[in-house]
Amino acid sequence: MVAHLSIVTSVVPDIPDVPEPILVRADPSYLLFDLCTRSLLVADTYNGTIIRVADDTQRRIATIDSGGVIATNRIGGIALAPDGTLFASRVGYGQAGAILRIADGRVEELPRVPTRPWRGDLVYADDRLYATQYLRSSSGPFEGSIVEVDPRTGACSLVLDGFLHPTGIVKLGTTLVVADARQRAVFRITVAGGRGVLRLQLAGEVDRPEALCACGSDSVLVTTYDERAGRGTVRRIWLDGHARTVAEGPWEPRGVATDGDRVFVAIKRTGRVLVFSLG
């Protein structure tokens, strides 16, 4: 059974693009802001590259191969360890799902990660990875779950199941926050002993939630998209359930990241990362 929190949402008017969005040589999907180097990591969903953007410089730091699958969306998410090691998940399409470790220019698959699940987002916390995964049939995603992954061996253990299409994931202390695109909801999960022991719904009836990022110690940013209206939204949701709209407009958002002052939003098929004030 899923408990529900009451939500109080405040809405601000449309916030326009900054005059000069970040233009990237990529179809940006997932984003991660590296606080140590003050740079933005951008995953290119189409060709599998990961680019580091620092000021006016863009540098490719890795390429994730397709695993032999012909597809236009390779990368499910990226995560960064405190020592600078980067991790990426390969979607895999039910055949070549993987989690890869990227260090010193080398890209290697973690050996014990099952290849059948479709791989979604991942986050590094407490010397381990937490990842979303799901299966897929002609009727859509199903049997979604959250797993804990050993970043050295790739050994996976179940944290919590009962999802349909889990996408974004964030860890705040002992709490995991997970977006489920098919359930149109964002969940808060209390973790103890490597298992999810309590699941609360932070937000429901959300237009296709996808990416998440931490925003301080008690809230997250989530991107959503209303396909009928063709409008994207970035919302800030606190762990107590109240929420605020940060930005919205006629664009389809993918990844989201923040440096504490600005919010970066990857816009699908535009080669642009929009930048907004966190406010």
N, C-alpha and C positions, 0 to 999 in steps of 0.2 A: 504494500500500500504506500502511496506517495502522499505525504503531507503537503499542505499548501500554505504559503505565506500571503498575507494581504499586501497589496502593492499600491503605493501612491506614486503616480507618475506625473512629473512636471514636464511641459513641452516648451521648447523655445522655437522661434520662427526659423525658417530656412536660413542657413548660414552659407554665404557664397564661397566659392573657391577662393583660395588666396590668389593674387595676381599671377604668381609663377609657381604652379605645382611642380613637383619633381618629375622630370621626364626621364624615363628609363628605357634602355634598349632591351625591352622585354615585355612579355604579357604578364604583369605582376599578379601574383596570387597571395602567398603568405609572407608576412613581414615579421621582423624581429628587431627591436632596437637594442644595440649593444652599448650598455652604459659605460663599460670600461674604455672603449675606443670612441665613444660618441658617434657611432656610425649606424646606418640603417642597412639591415640585411634584407634583400628582396629575392624571393624565389620566383623563377620564371616557369609558369605552369606548362608552357608549350614545349620548350626544349630542355627543361630540366636543369638549367643553370641557376646558381645562387650568386648574386652580385652584392658586393659591399659598396654602399654609397656614403662617401664622406665629403662634405662640402661640394665642390664641383667635380670630384673624381669618382668614377665608377670602375670597379675592378671585379672581374669574374674570379671567384675563389674555389668553385667546384662545379662539376657537372654530374647529375644523377642520370645514369643510363636507364633505358626503358625496361630492362629485364626481358627483352625479346617481345614485348607487347607493343602493338601499334596503337597508340593512344595520344590524345592531345592534352592530357592532364596527368603528369607524372608524379608531382610532389603533393603529399597530403599535409605536410607541416614541417616546421623546423624548430629546433631547440638548441640552447647554448648552455654548456657547462661553465662553472666558474673559472676553470683553467683555460678556457678558450676553445675547447673541443666543440665542434658543431655536429648536431645530429639531424638527419632528415628521414622522413618516411616516404616510401614509394607506394603509390596507390595500389598498383599491381593487378587490378581487374580480376581478382580471383585466381590468378596464376603466378604472379611474381611479386606479391606484397613483401616489403622488406623495410628494415630500419637500418640506416647506414651511419657510420661514424666517419667524420671528416676532420683530419688533423694533419698539420704540416703538408698540406697539399695532397694527401692520400685519401682516397674514398674506399671504404671497405664495409661489406655487409656484416651485421652482427649474425653469428653463425646459427643460432638456435631459434630465430624468429620464424614462425610458421608463414608459409607463402600464400596459403589459401585465402585468409581474410583480406578484405579491402582495407588498406591502411589510411587512417585519417590523421588528425593533428597529434602532437606530442609536446610534452613539457618536461624539463629537467628540474628536479627538486630532491633534496636530501640524498644525494648520491645515487639517484635512480631516475628512470624515465617512466612517465605515465603516458599511455597512448590510447587513442580511440580506434576501434576496429568494428567491422560489420561484414555480413554476407550480403549477397545481392542476387535476386532472381528477376524474371521478366516483370514481376509486379512491383519491384523496387527493393530498397534496402531492408534488411531484417536481422534479427539476432545480433544487435549491437551490444558492445561491452567495453569496459575499461580494463586495461591490463597494466600491471607493473612490470617493467622490463629492466633486467640487469644490463647496464650500459657496457659491460665488458664481455659477457657471454651471450647476451641476447635471450637468456631464459625468461619466459613470460609466466606470470601468475595472475589469476583473475582477481580483480578488485571488486567489480560489480557488473552484473548483466541487467537485462530488462530494458535495454534501449532499442531503438529501431535504426536510426541513422545518426549516431553521435559524430559530431564534427569538431568544433573547438573545445579545448581543455586548458584549464589554468589551475594551479595549486596555490592556495593562500594558507599557510600554516598547516593545520590538520584538515583543511577543507579543499575538496576538489569542486570546481565549477565546470559544468559540461553543457554544451549546446547540442540539442537534438533536432536536426532539420526536419525530419519526418513527423516528429511529435509536436513540432512548432513550440518548443519550450526550452527554458534554461533551468538547470537543476543545480542544487547545492548538495554536496555529498560529504558527510563526515567520515573520515578514514581513521581506523584504529587497527593496529597489528597487521597492516597491509590489506585490510578488507574494508569495503564500504559498509558502514553500520547504520547509517541514517540518510535517507534521500528526501529533500524538500524541493518543491517547485518554486523557483524564484520568479519566473515569468512564464505565462502561458498564452496561447493564441498569438504567438509572435510570427510575423511574416518571415519565413525561412531563415532562421538564425544560422550563422555559419562560423565565423572566426571570433575568437576571444583573445584578450590579453589582460594581464593584471594591471590594475590602476591603483597604486598604493597597496595597503595591506588589507583593505576591507571592501574593495569593489573591483569590478571588471568592466571592460568595454566589449560590446558585442555588435557585430554587423548583421543587419537583416535586409531582406529584399522583398518588396511587394511586386510580384511578377505582373499582376493585372495593371497596376498603376505605373509600373516601370520606375519605381522610386526606391532608393536605398536609404538606410538610416544607420547611424551609429548611436547606441544607447550606453549610458553608464548605469550599471546595476550594482547596488550595494548588497552586502550579505544579509542585511535585515529586510530586504525585499523592495525598498523604494528605488525609484529609477528616474533618470533624466535624459532627455534627448540632447545629444551633443551636436549632431549635424544631420541634415537630410537633404536629398536632392535627386535630380533625374539621372542617376548613375547606379551601376550594379557593383556593390562593394564585394571585395574578397577579404584579404587579410587586413588586420589592424594592429597598430603598435603605438606606444607612447613613450616619450622621454620625460614625462612628468609635467611638462608644460604644453607640449603640442601633441596632437593626435594625427597619425599617418594612416591613410586609408588607400589600399590598392584598388584600382578601378579596372574591372575586367575589360580586356581587349582594347585598351586605349593607350597603353604605354605611359600611364600617369599614376602618380601617387599624390593624392590630395592631402593638404595639410590644414588642420584646423586648430584653433586655440582650445585647450581643455576647459578653460573658463573656471 
